[in-house]
Amino acid sequence: VVFSWDRLSSSQRTAISSGASATVGQQRTDYLRGDRSNESKMRLRSGVLGDIINSGVVYKGAPFNLKYDADYTTFHNALRDRAGAVYAGANDGMLHAFSAESGEELFAYIPSFVVPDLYLLTLPDYKHHSYVDATPVVDEAKVGDEWKTVLVGGAGAGGQGVYALDVTDPSKFGADNLIWEF
């Protein structure tokens, strides 16, 4: 789902509000989305992107034409001009995807297993905590009967959890792009 207060589940709202009112929970959600208007009440940041410490940065452009499968050849031909994207896990609880050409953020993904600790990022006395700092791996894979570009990432030192995302078209990433999460 879109990470906004009105789209979060009841348990996600409770986790983000931890020890505070729903109003503060909504302000924390906005803060985590990059809103800086309430930083005077929360942790002051030098920027809205979390630190990328342990995660490597991974580039993925057009698929390679190395597979000997008719379906793969069709997949490759359809995406041979796909714009490149750069992926990195960050300690703001998100995997970030950026346009390799412009640097513009294409999307950010928050695994459900980090949501219970996201509120810690907003606390004025925040102490560094790892969230999503595993280096993602991106490659083509046949999922069911269809070829896709799949990103697999994880929490790294941030906890226990892995996820797989369909990043075949990172400019159109949405809720349907989650393949699985454990």
C-alpha positions as CSV (number, residue, x, y, z in Angstrom):
1,V,0.0,0.0,0.0
2,V,1.0,3.6,-0.3
3,F,2.8,4.6,2.9
4,S,0.4,7.3,4.1
5,W,-1.6,7.5,7.4
6,D,-5.0,6.9,5.8
7,R,-3.7,3.7,3.9
8,L,-2.0,2.1,6.9
9,S,-3.6,-0.9,8.7
10,S,-4.7,-0.5,12.3
11,S,-1.6,-2.4,13.6
12,Q,0.8,-0.3,11.5
13,R,-0.8,2.9,12.9
14,T,-0.4,1.5,16.4
15,A,3.2,0.8,15.8
16,I,4.0,4.2,14.3
17,S,2.1,5.9,17.1
18,S,3.9,3.9,19.7
19,G,3.5,5.7,23.0
20,A,1.8,8.7,21.4
21,S,-1.6,9.9,20.0
22,A,-2.9,9.2,16.5
23,T,-2.1,12.8,15.6
24,V,1.5,12.3,16.4
25,G,1.4,9.0,14.5
26,Q,0.2,10.8,11.5
27,Q,2.9,13.4,11.9
28,R,5.5,10.6,12.2
29,T,4.2,9.0,9.0
30,D,4.5,12.4,7.2
31,Y,8.0,12.8,8.7
32,L,9.1,9.3,7.4
33,R,7.7,10.3,4.0
34,G,10.1,13.3,4.0
35,D,7.9,16.1,5.4
36,R,10.2,18.4,7.5
37,S,7.5,20.7,8.9
38,N,7.4,18.9,12.3
39,E,11.1,18.3,12.8
40,S,11.2,20.8,15.6
41,K,9.2,18.2,17.6
42,M,11.1,15.2,16.3
43,R,14.6,14.3,15.3
44,L,16.3,17.0,13.3
45,R,17.7,15.7,10.0
46,S,20.3,17.1,7.6
47,G,18.3,15.5,4.8
48,V,15.3,13.2,4.3
49,L,17.2,10.2,2.8
50,G,18.4,7.8,5.5
51,D,22.1,6.8,5.6
52,I,23.3,4.1,3.2
53,I,26.0,2.4,5.2
54,N,26.1,-1.3,4.8
55,S,24.1,-1.7,1.6
56,G,25.8,-1.7,-1.7
57,V,24.3,0.3,-4.6
58,V,23.1,-1.8,-7.5
59,Y,22.5,-0.7,-11.1
60,K,20.1,-2.4,-13.4
61,G,19.5,-1.4,-17.0
62,A,18.2,-3.4,-20.0
63,P,18.2,-7.2,-19.6
64,F,21.0,-9.1,-21.1
65,N,20.2,-11.3,-24.1
66,L,21.8,-14.4,-22.7
67,K,18.9,-16.8,-22.2
68,Y,18.0,-19.5,-24.7
69,D,14.2,-19.3,-24.1
70,A,11.7,-17.9,-26.7
71,D,9.8,-16.2,-23.8
72,Y,13.0,-14.6,-22.6
73,T,13.8,-13.3,-26.1
74,T,10.4,-11.6,-26.2
75,F,11.0,-10.2,-22.7
76,H,14.4,-8.9,-23.7
77,N,13.2,-7.3,-26.9
78,A,10.4,-5.5,-25.2
79,L,12.8,-4.1,-22.6
80,R,16.0,-3.6,-24.6
81,D,15.7,0.2,-24.2
82,R,14.7,0.2,-20.5
83,A,16.1,3.1,-18.6
84,G,18.6,2.2,-15.9
85,A,17.7,2.3,-12.2
86,V,19.9,2.4,-9.1
87,Y,18.8,0.5,-5.9
88,A,20.1,0.8,-2.4
89,G,18.8,-0.1,1.1
90,A,18.9,2.6,3.7
91,N,18.6,3.0,7.4
92,D,15.4,5.0,7.0
93,G,13.6,1.7,6.7
94,M,13.4,1.8,2.9
95,L,14.8,0.3,-0.2
96,H,15.2,3.2,-2.6
97,A,15.1,3.2,-6.4
98,F,16.5,6.1,-8.3
99,S,16.6,6.9,-12.0
100,A,20.2,6.3,-13.2
101,E,19.9,9.2,-15.6
102,S,18.3,11.9,-13.5
103,G,18.9,10.8,-9.9
104,E,15.2,11.3,-9.2
105,E,13.6,8.8,-6.8
106,L,11.4,6.4,-8.6
107,F,10.0,4.7,-5.5
108,A,10.8,3.6,-2.0
109,Y,9.7,0.3,-0.5
110,I,9.2,-0.3,3.3
111,P,9.2,-4.0,4.2
112,S,6.4,-4.7,6.7
113,F,8.9,-6.3,9.1
114,V,10.6,-2.9,9.8
115,V,7.3,-1.0,10.5
116,P,7.2,-1.7,14.2
117,D,10.5,0.1,14.7
118,L,10.0,3.0,12.3
119,Y,8.8,5.4,15.0
120,L,12.3,5.3,16.6
121,L,13.6,7.3,13.6
122,T,11.4,10.3,14.7
123,L,12.5,10.5,18.3
124,P,14.7,13.4,19.2
125,D,17.0,11.1,21.2
126,Y,17.3,8.6,18.3
127,K,20.3,6.3,18.4
128,H,21.5,4.8,15.2
129,H,19.7,1.6,14.2
130,S,20.0,-0.5,11.1
131,Y,16.8,-1.1,9.1
132,V,17.1,-2.1,5.5
133,D,20.9,-2.3,4.9
134,A,21.4,-5.5,2.9
135,T,22.7,-5.1,-0.6
136,P,19.9,-5.9,-3.0
137,V,20.4,-8.4,-5.9
138,V,18.6,-7.7,-9.2
139,D,18.3,-10.1,-12.1
140,E,15.8,-11.6,-14.5
141,A,13.8,-14.6,-13.4
142,K,10.9,-16.6,-14.7
143,V,8.1,-16.2,-12.2
144,G,5.4,-18.6,-13.1
145,D,5.2,-18.5,-16.9
146,E,6.4,-14.9,-17.2
147,W,9.9,-13.3,-17.2
148,K,10.4,-10.4,-14.8
149,T,13.2,-8.4,-13.4
150,V,13.3,-9.3,-9.7
151,L,15.0,-7.5,-6.8
152,V,15.7,-9.5,-3.7
153,G,16.7,-7.6,-0.6
154,G,16.7,-7.8,3.2
155,A,17.2,-6.2,6.5
156,G,20.8,-7.1,6.8
157,A,21.9,-6.0,10.3
158,G,18.5,-4.4,10.7
159,G,16.7,-7.6,11.7
160,Q,15.3,-10.7,10.2
161,G,13.5,-10.5,6.9
162,V,13.8,-10.7,3.1
163,Y,11.6,-9.6,0.3
164,A,11.3,-9.9,-3.5
165,L,10.0,-7.2,-5.8
166,D,9.1,-7.0,-9.4
167,V,11.1,-4.1,-10.8
168,T,10.6,-4.9,-14.4
169,D,9.3,-1.3,-14.8
170,P,10.5,0.6,-11.8
171,S,8.8,3.8,-13.0
172,K,5.4,2.1,-12.5
173,F,6.1,0.4,-9.1
174,G,3.0,-0.2,-7.0
175,A,1.4,-2.6,-4.5
176,D,1.2,-5.4,-7.2
177,N,5.0,-5.4,-7.5
178,L,5.5,-7.2,-4.2
179,I,6.3,-10.8,-5.0
180,W,6.8,-12.0,-1.4
181,E,8.1,-11.1,2.0
182,F,9.4,-13.3,4.8
